[in-house]
Amino acid sequence: MAGEVREAARAPLVMLSAGEASGDQHAASLFLELKRLIPEVRGIGMGGARMRDAGVDIRYDSTAIAIIGATEVIRHYGTIRRALRQMQQLARDERPDLLICVDYKEFNFHLARAAKAAGIKVLFYVSPQVWAWRPGRVKKYGEAVDHMAVIFPFEVPFYESHGIPVTYVGHPLAGKVVPSLSRESALQAFGLVGEGPVIGLLPGSRGNEIKRLLPVILEAAKRLAERFPKARFVLSQAESVADAWLEQHLAPFHLRIVCVKGRNVDVLQCCDAVITVSGTATLEVALMGVPMAIIYKVTPITYLLGRWLISIPFIGLPNILSGRRIVQEFIQHEATGENIAGEIAHILDDAGYARQMQADLLEVKTLLGEGGGSANLAKLAAGMLASS
């Protein structure tokens, strides 16, 4: 019996914490790569369906806390606080060899700090954008983590200048945004064959985000349907969004919209232009080379806080990466159906404008590199486990 206990103890234990759909996907990819390097590795933590499918023992389902914005955080503070306490206690009880925090910056900062205080090594993946939000807080992150794994090259000198161990592992989407169908096959599969343009609608994956932004997107779609009577609309539906719940939001607009669940890249393969919420989805669109308009709208309190704290001129990742405005951003009061529809109409009507945007997006694709981000991160995590 004692021999069996010692044998089990040799299998390294990794704790992962991801708080929303994109983090769940990134953490799942990481864990699959880590298992290739260390087949006996075990994983526990917080996440969703993708992490569970990858073999992680999910102790807290993150669906309930996948929210955005200061007001929403306040409203769900009790739930978030309970989740944090549960994860902190899990770290103390299970004593993982390594905690890997994936994005979800404020929650994971407090989790990382508690784990570090308990003597647990911490790797933070998808660096909190302290270079954009409150750069003065970087020192606190340095005290809470052992290593920062960043997904953009320009982040390395920022962390190095503050003495924080950092490794550029590459963006997890680079090299992975590849459609499974040709454009013709995708159009056929989704019932989008026709003469007019195909316009993609990407409302996000968080419930509160969709509630706030989908009506604006649909108002733009309604205007575009009047401007382009033969236009076809396709909505990329996150796997976490229930069909019936989405239909309730679509019904009042009486638009013919094809909803496709969990196949974002194949949906983008069909599109001539896209309306997308800000976030990781904008990079998927960029990597597919589809002209887009980016929208971002939060509660007034969150917006005022953001204007005070953000130290960069853009909010869309393609613009941040390129260092200039290559895609139009419609933020807060500018995010109206009229404004968004006007930009999409410009893309569809002006071939030269659309081609220039596609050329600029190709530059973003080059900046993101060739891929291998998950494999590179797994190697970094394996090295930290080996030195435990």
GULOMI-114843 format. One record per residue (C-alpha): residue number from 1; z, y, x. Coordinates in Angstrom, 3 decimals. Layout:
<pts>
resi,Z,Y,X
NUM,Z,Y,X .
...
</pts>
This chain:
<pts>
resi,Z,Y,X
1,0.000,0.000,0.000 .
2,0.898,2.435,2.774 .
3,-2.424,1.656,4.451 .
4,-4.262,2.471,1.231 .
5,-2.456,5.799,0.979 .
6,-3.376,6.695,4.550 .
7,-7.006,5.686,3.906 .
8,-7.195,7.893,0.792 .
9,-5.630,10.775,2.690 .
10,-8.477,10.734,5.197 .
11,-10.975,11.861,2.530 .
12,-11.133,15.664,2.764 .
13,-10.327,17.595,-0.394 .
14,-12.205,20.788,-1.235 .
15,-11.148,23.121,-4.019 .
16,-13.908,25.252,-5.552 .
17,-13.555,28.264,-7.835 .
18,-16.539,29.624,-9.778 .
19,-16.205,31.867,-12.809 .
20,-19.627,32.162,-14.418 .
21,-22.982,30.419,-14.836 .
22,-24.571,31.516,-11.558 .
23,-21.423,30.681,-9.581 .
24,-21.257,27.282,-11.271 .
25,-24.826,26.590,-10.174 .
26,-24.258,27.776,-6.596 .
27,-21.020,25.800,-6.245 .
28,-22.701,22.663,-7.589 .
29,-25.550,22.968,-5.078 .
30,-23.048,23.514,-2.273 .
31,-20.980,20.464,-3.205 .
32,-24.049,18.219,-3.395 .
33,-25.055,19.352,0.097 .
34,-21.515,18.880,1.374 .
35,-21.467,15.302,0.054 .
36,-24.602,14.592,2.068 .
37,-22.723,15.634,5.208 .
38,-19.375,14.116,4.235 .
39,-19.964,11.371,1.628 .
40,-16.248,10.787,1.090 .
41,-15.432,14.436,0.327 .
42,-13.607,15.089,-2.939 .
43,-13.871,18.249,-5.029 .
44,-11.574,19.817,-7.623 .
45,-11.399,23.232,-9.191 .
46,-12.715,25.682,-11.767 .
47,-16.293,25.744,-12.969 .
48,-18.709,24.454,-15.563 .
49,-21.154,21.701,-16.435 .
50,-23.234,21.885,-13.255 .
51,-20.217,21.464,-10.992 .
52,-18.977,18.600,-13.148 .
53,-22.386,16.906,-12.912 .
54,-22.280,17.359,-9.131 .
55,-19.065,15.368,-8.971 .
56,-16.412,18.082,-8.948 .
57,-13.260,17.262,-10.901 .
58,-13.096,20.314,-13.180 .
59,-9.465,21.232,-13.847 .
60,-10.304,24.502,-15.637 .
61,-13.517,25.161,-17.569 .
62,-14.656,28.671,-16.628 .
63,-16.631,29.279,-19.840 .
64,-13.708,31.100,-21.457 .
65,-13.478,33.686,-18.673 .
66,-17.187,34.312,-17.968 .
67,-16.986,37.979,-18.945 .
68,-18.036,41.323,-17.491 .
69,-16.729,44.874,-17.683 .
70,-13.340,46.555,-17.476 .
71,-12.779,46.670,-21.236 .
72,-13.591,42.994,-21.647 .
73,-11.283,42.082,-18.762 .
74,-8.450,43.996,-20.451 .
75,-9.164,42.296,-23.774 .
76,-9.130,38.833,-22.175 .
77,-6.455,39.621,-19.610 .
78,-4.033,36.992,-20.903 .
79,-6.610,34.207,-20.704 .
80,-7.749,35.265,-17.225 .
81,-4.179,35.559,-15.995 .
82,-3.314,32.084,-17.258 .
83,-6.409,30.651,-15.581 .
84,-5.484,32.340,-12.302 .
85,-1.926,31.028,-12.409 .
86,-3.203,27.542,-13.160 .
87,-5.608,27.664,-10.216 .
88,-2.952,29.069,-7.882 .
89,-0.588,26.276,-8.892 .
90,-3.367,23.713,-8.446 .
91,-3.880,24.925,-4.876 .
92,-0.161,24.656,-4.122 .
93,0.154,21.216,-5.727 .
94,-3.015,19.590,-4.357 .
95,-3.000,21.265,-0.914 .
96,-6.795,21.162,-0.434 .
97,-8.160,21.181,3.089 .
98,-10.395,24.100,2.140 .
99,-10.682,26.526,-0.773 .
100,-14.211,27.789,-1.421 .
101,-14.340,30.856,-3.667 .
102,-17.760,31.505,-5.195 .
103,-18.334,35.093,-6.325 .
104,-16.132,36.186,-9.296 .
105,-14.614,38.655,-6.894 .
106,-11.373,39.967,-8.447 .
107,-10.155,36.589,-9.730 .
108,-11.082,34.822,-6.520 .
109,-9.531,37.534,-4.360 .
110,-6.126,36.880,-5.924 .
111,-6.658,33.114,-5.729 .
112,-7.706,33.369,-2.080 .
113,-4.689,35.488,-1.200 .
114,-2.303,32.968,-2.799 .
115,-4.019,30.045,-1.061 .
116,-3.950,31.778,2.324 .
117,-0.244,32.492,1.881 .
118,0.246,28.767,1.259 .
119,-1.503,27.920,4.530 .
120,-4.805,26.815,2.979 .
121,-8.079,27.732,4.677 .
122,-10.318,29.984,2.573 .
123,-14.100,30.368,2.645 .
124,-15.530,33.090,0.407 .
125,-19.153,32.553,-0.651 .
126,-21.354,35.221,-2.222 .
127,-19.547,38.093,-0.612 .
128,-17.783,40.557,-2.918 .
129,-19.957,43.643,-2.798 .
130,-17.284,45.809,-1.229 .
131,-20.075,47.591,0.653 .
132,-21.107,48.954,-2.757 .
133,-17.804,48.940,-4.650 .
134,-14.724,50.330,-2.877 .
135,-15.676,49.706,0.781 .
136,-12.141,50.656,1.774 .
137,-10.906,47.381,0.297 .
138,-12.667,45.248,2.903 .
139,-9.478,45.017,4.999 .
140,-7.636,43.300,2.132 .
141,-10.410,40.749,1.790 .
142,-10.213,40.157,5.522 .
143,-6.527,39.326,5.160 .
144,-7.197,36.928,2.261 .
145,-10.008,34.821,3.745 .
146,-10.705,32.883,6.918 .
147,-14.470,33.232,6.757 .
148,-17.011,35.190,4.721 .
149,-20.344,33.513,3.910 .
150,-22.882,36.171,2.981 .
151,-26.258,35.863,1.264 .
152,-27.898,39.083,2.450 .
153,-28.622,39.862,6.140 .
154,-27.411,43.474,5.932 .
155,-23.904,42.287,5.006 .
156,-23.266,40.762,8.448 .
157,-22.828,43.999,10.467 .
158,-20.645,45.435,7.704 .
159,-18.095,42.607,7.962 .
160,-18.417,42.352,11.752 .
161,-17.558,46.026,12.068 .
162,-14.261,45.257,10.302 .
163,-13.487,42.220,12.458 .
164,-13.960,39.663,9.682 .
165,-15.540,36.300,10.642 .
166,-18.870,36.191,8.847 .
167,-21.954,33.978,8.677 .
168,-25.277,34.729,7.014 .
169,-26.200,31.503,5.229 .
170,-29.184,32.764,3.235 .
171,-29.552,33.323,-0.476 .
172,-29.038,30.207,-2.621 .
173,-32.160,30.994,-4.664 .
174,-34.502,31.352,-1.691 .
175,-36.833,28.379,-1.540 .
176,-35.535,27.000,-4.848 .
177,-37.288,29.201,-7.387 .
178,-40.251,26.893,-7.861 .
179,-41.732,26.148,-11.301 .
180,-42.153,22.535,-12.354 .
181,-45.261,23.354,-14.391 .
182,-48.478,25.269,-13.812 .
183,-48.907,28.437,-15.857 .
184,-51.367,26.716,-18.184 .
185,-49.079,23.717,-18.681 .
186,-46.047,25.922,-19.266 .
187,-47.877,28.023,-21.854 .
188,-48.896,24.830,-23.615 .
189,-45.446,23.252,-23.412 .
190,-43.695,26.290,-24.871 .
191,-46.293,27.070,-27.555 .
192,-47.311,30.351,-25.961 .
193,-51.076,29.856,-25.667 .
194,-52.958,32.908,-26.937 .
195,-54.878,36.044,-26.040 .
196,-52.167,38.667,-25.744 .
197,-49.641,39.268,-22.970 .
198,-46.541,37.104,-22.619 .
199,-43.351,39.145,-22.388 .
200,-40.182,37.501,-21.138 .
201,-36.720,38.399,-22.410 .
202,-33.741,37.594,-20.179 .
203,-30.517,38.652,-21.952 .
204,-28.079,36.975,-19.542 .
205,-25.609,34.139,-19.886 .
206,-22.302,35.794,-20.809 .
207,-21.469,36.147,-24.484 .
208,-20.297,39.757,-24.317 .
209,-23.292,40.714,-22.163 .
210,-25.708,39.236,-24.701 .
211,-23.942,40.938,-27.613 .
212,-24.316,44.301,-25.928 .
213,-27.800,44.031,-24.437 .
214,-29.798,41.686,-26.646 .
215,-30.112,44.240,-29.499 .
216,-31.540,46.750,-27.011 .
217,-33.954,44.132,-25.654 .
218,-35.031,43.169,-29.172 .
219,-35.555,46.796,-30.164 .
220,-37.868,47.130,-27.161 .
221,-39.636,43.904,-28.168 .
222,-40.125,45.225,-31.695 .
223,-41.810,48.350,-30.346 .
224,-43.956,46.274,-28.009 .
225,-45.018,44.009,-30.880 .
226,-46.340,47.109,-32.644 .
227,-48.071,48.332,-29.479 .
228,-49.474,44.879,-28.573 .
229,-50.015,42.939,-31.834 .
230,-51.105,39.799,-29.946 .
231,-48.141,39.800,-27.586 .
232,-46.037,36.653,-27.386 .
233,-42.331,36.784,-26.632 .
234,-40.312,34.110,-24.852 .
235,-36.546,34.257,-24.392 .
236,-34.898,32.378,-21.558 .
237,-31.715,30.936,-23.045 .
238,-28.846,29.980,-20.768 .
239,-27.539,26.452,-21.278 .
240,-24.116,27.882,-22.101 .
241,-25.479,29.843,-25.096 .
242,-25.364,27.970,-28.416 .
243,-28.556,27.895,-30.510 .
244,-26.863,28.938,-33.754 .
245,-25.010,31.813,-32.091 .
246,-28.224,33.145,-30.559 .
247,-30.126,32.804,-33.828 .
248,-27.567,35.040,-35.536 .
249,-28.455,37.804,-33.117 .
250,-32.212,37.279,-33.388 .
251,-32.494,37.022,-37.178 .
252,-32.098,40.736,-38.087 .
253,-35.147,41.718,-35.985 .
254,-37.657,39.393,-37.689 .
255,-39.605,38.814,-34.478 .
256,-41.427,35.641,-33.514 .
257,-39.670,34.684,-30.302 .
258,-39.864,31.336,-28.554 .
259,-36.455,30.386,-27.117 .
260,-36.425,28.027,-24.141 .
261,-33.084,26.705,-22.910 .
262,-32.246,26.041,-19.273 .
263,-35.771,26.436,-17.824 .
264,-35.752,29.980,-16.524 .
265,-38.302,29.500,-13.740 .
266,-40.852,27.762,-15.961 .
267,-40.386,30.539,-18.521 .
268,-41.103,33.144,-15.840 .
269,-44.240,31.205,-14.883 .
270,-45.653,32.194,-18.291 .
271,-44.795,35.886,-18.187 .
272,-46.920,38.967,-17.539 .
273,-43.850,41.225,-17.682 .
274,-40.112,40.747,-18.136 .
275,-37.159,42.642,-19.543 .
276,-34.063,41.415,-17.723 .
277,-30.412,42.288,-17.506 .
278,-29.107,43.210,-14.070 .
279,-27.798,40.399,-11.903 .
280,-28.978,37.203,-10.241 .
281,-31.781,36.819,-12.789 .
282,-33.548,39.832,-11.291 .
283,-33.952,37.922,-8.016 .
284,-35.441,34.932,-9.825 .
285,-37.956,37.268,-11.428 .
286,-38.639,38.884,-8.053 .
287,-39.173,35.529,-6.346 .
288,-41.682,34.627,-9.074 .
289,-43.453,37.949,-8.513 .
290,-43.318,39.049,-12.150 .
291,-43.207,42.807,-12.874 .
292,-40.004,43.731,-14.668 .
293,-37.713,46.345,-16.135 .
294,-33.987,46.023,-15.392 .
295,-31.360,47.045,-17.925 .
296,-27.627,47.500,-17.563 .
297,-25.209,48.668,-20.205 .
298,-21.426,48.296,-20.322 .
299,-18.576,49.931,-22.201 .
300,-18.093,53.670,-21.554 .
301,-14.862,53.028,-19.599 .
302,-16.534,50.465,-17.336 .
303,-19.479,52.790,-16.797 .
304,-17.268,55.736,-15.817 .
305,-15.309,53.541,-13.409 .
306,-18.553,52.241,-11.936 .
307,-19.949,55.727,-11.339 .
308,-16.749,56.626,-9.534 .
309,-16.613,53.480,-7.401 .
310,-20.224,52.552,-6.623 .
311,-21.444,53.958,-3.327 .
312,-25.105,52.842,-3.465 .
313,-27.954,54.442,-5.435 .
314,-29.226,51.305,-7.215 .
315,-27.836,48.540,-9.378 .
316,-30.801,46.133,-9.430 .
317,-30.798,43.627,-6.559 .
318,-34.541,43.982,-5.797 .
319,-34.032,47.722,-5.314 .
320,-30.841,47.247,-3.272 .
321,-32.553,44.777,-0.955 .
322,-35.670,46.857,-0.432 .
323,-33.714,50.092,-0.076 .
324,-35.893,51.919,-2.563 .
325,-36.726,51.917,-6.246 .
326,-39.486,49.351,-6.716 .
327,-38.407,48.377,-10.226 .
328,-37.296,50.788,-12.932 .
329,-33.632,50.581,-13.924 .
330,-32.441,51.618,-17.375 .
331,-28.721,52.189,-17.177 .
332,-26.274,52.984,-19.983 .
333,-27.678,55.797,-22.188 .
334,-31.144,55.322,-20.646 .
335,-31.195,51.702,-21.823 .
336,-32.970,52.345,-25.124 .
337,-35.664,50.339,-26.852 .
338,-38.051,53.251,-26.524 .
339,-37.571,53.694,-22.775 .
340,-37.744,49.990,-21.981 .
341,-40.790,49.399,-24.169 .
342,-42.493,52.353,-22.484 .
343,-42.010,50.820,-19.037 .
344,-43.248,47.372,-20.089 .
345,-46.277,48.993,-21.748 .
346,-46.968,50.835,-18.487 .
347,-46.896,47.526,-16.610 .
348,-49.235,45.869,-19.095 .
349,-51.642,48.803,-19.414 .
350,-51.897,49.833,-15.762 .
351,-53.121,46.941,-13.594 .
352,-52.715,48.974,-10.403 .
353,-49.103,49.762,-11.218 .
354,-48.389,46.093,-11.925 .
355,-50.083,44.949,-8.690 .
356,-48.079,47.429,-6.608 .
357,-44.843,46.175,-8.139 .
358,-45.857,42.591,-7.398 .
359,-46.595,43.523,-3.783 .
360,-43.174,45.173,-3.491 .
361,-41.500,42.103,-4.976 .
362,-43.216,39.962,-2.358 .
363,-41.376,42.061,0.221 .
364,-38.093,41.165,-1.488 .
365,-39.044,37.497,-1.305 .
366,-39.639,37.873,2.435 .
367,-36.251,39.576,2.898 .
368,-34.487,36.668,1.191 .
369,-35.882,34.225,3.748 .
370,-37.119,30.669,3.527 .
371,-34.108,29.107,1.833 .
372,-31.595,26.456,2.775 .
373,-28.640,28.613,1.758 .
374,-26.673,25.777,0.165 .
375,-27.283,23.468,3.150 .
376,-26.292,26.192,5.617 .
377,-23.119,26.866,3.662 .
378,-22.305,23.156,3.548 .
379,-22.563,23.007,7.344 .
380,-20.209,25.967,7.620 .
381,-17.731,24.344,5.209 .
382,-17.971,21.017,7.056 .
383,-17.171,22.808,10.319 .
384,-14.109,24.411,8.776 .
385,-12.992,21.015,7.428 .
386,-13.460,19.429,10.849 .
387,-11.209,22.022,12.445 .
388,-8.454,21.559,9.857 .
</pts>
